[in-house]
Amino acid sequence: MIIKAIVAAHLIIGFLSVPSFAQSAAPSCLSGNQELLVNNASVIQWKNNTKNQYRNRAHILGTLVRAFPDHSGHHHYEVQIGGNQADVIEIIYNEQFGPVPQVIAGAQIEACGDYITSNSTAGHFSASPDGAIIHWVHRSPNPASHASGFMKINGIVCGQN
């Protein structure tokens, strides 16, 4: 009986020390004043046919292939968004905008943010290993000057803190 109480206490303490995540609806993905639906096909086309540093607004839905090592306060994820092996994109999430749940390959990822073709160095930024990125996948501290985005992992919305 005492052992069961000790185990229960450790489970409760462990539960309280880990951020809790709840399933929630994602905010609308806006491009200007219009809602942007998932546009995986456009993102693949931009990645394959635009020059380095091309920019646009993206809303993707795909499957996590792997997480890259975090650096500079950002999480980096490789997400499969099309049927070909090369149809991957790097999602960059700024952890200042809230925690993210633990992820494993196969997780479903939805992201809304700024697309950039990144197939060669630009200034002090290295090329993406995937040739393109989506970043600013969090709320905007100043929505008048930059649109908000979001990232949703297995139904859990991130980036709104």
N, C-alpha and C positions, 0 to 999 in steps of 0.2 A: 504494500500500500504506500509506504514512504517512497519507494523507488518510482512508482507511478506519479506521485505528486512532484517529485524532483524533475522527472522527464517533462511533465506538463508545464512546470515553471520555466524550464529551459526553452521549450517550444514557444511559450508566450513571450519571453524576453527576446528570443531570436526574431520572432515575428514583428515585435515592436521596433526593432532596430533596423529593419529593412524597409525601404520605401514601398508603399503599397500602390498598386496600379489597378485601375478599374477600367473595364471596357467602356468606351464612350464614342459618341458620334464625332467624326472629324468635322472641323469647320469647313466652310466652302472654300474651294480653291479659286481665287479670283485672278483674272488677268484684266487689268483696268477695272471697269465696273461690271464685267461679265463673268459668270461662273465658267470655269474651265473644267471640262470633263477630262477623264483619263485620256492622255494623248501619247501612249507608248509608240505608236507607229510614226508620229511626227518626230519624237525624240530620237528614234533610231535613224530616221532620214537625216536629221540635223547632224547627228554624230558621224554619219558616213559621207555627207556631202557638203559640209560647211568648213570654212577656214577656222584655224585656231582663234579662240576668244569670241566666236559667234555667241550671242546671248539671246535668250528667249524665256518664256514662262513655261514651266513643265508641270504636269500632274501625272505621275506614273503609278503603276500597280505591278508588283512583281514578287519574285522569290529571292530571299537572301541566299547568296552563294557563299560568302565568307565575310568576316569582319577583319579589316586591316588593323594593325596596331594603332592605338590612339596616340595622337601627339598634339601638342599645343592646345590642349583643352577641347579637342574635337574628336568625335567618333567618325570612323570611315567604314562604309559598308559597300560591298559589291552586290548589285541586285540584277537578276536576270529579268528582262522585260520583253523578250521576244523569243521566237522559236529557234534561232541560230545561236551557236555557242558564243559568237561575238556580240550578241545583243545584250550587253551588260552596261551598267552605268554605275559610277561611284556617287553615293549619297554622303554628304558631309554634314554632320550635326554638331552644333555648338552646345556643349554641355552646360553652359551658363543659363540656358533656358529650361533646365529641368533634367531630372534623371531619365534614363531609358531602361527598360527591362533587359534582363539577360537574353541574348539571342543565340540561336543555333541555326546552322544551315537548314534551309527549308522554311524558315519563318516567312510569313506574308508581310510585305512592306508596301505601304502606300506613302507617297511623298508629294508635296506641293512646294515648289520653290523656284529658284532661278537656275536655269540651264546654262551651262557654258561648255563649248567645245574646248577640250583641253588635251590636245595631242602633241604639244611641244611646250617648252618652257616659255613663260610670259613674266618678265620682270623677275621677282624673287620666287615666283610660284613654279614648281616643277610640273611637268605634264602628269595627268592622271594615268594610273596604270590601265584604266579602262577607256581612255581617250575622251571622256566627257564626264562632267559632274553635275549634280544638282545640289545647291547649297541654299542657305537662308530658309531652311525647313523648320522654322520656328516663328513665333509671333514677332512682330516688329515693334521695337521700342518707340518708333516714330512712324505710325501708319500713314501720315500725310506725305512722307518722303520716300517710303519703301513699303511695298505690300508684304503682309504677313504670309507665312507658309506653315506647314505642319509636317510631321512624320507620324505614321501610325504603324505599329508593330504588333502583329497578331491581334488586332482590334484595340490596342492601347494607344491613345493619342499622346504624343510627346511634343514638347516645345512650346507649351502654352503658359509656362510659369514666368 
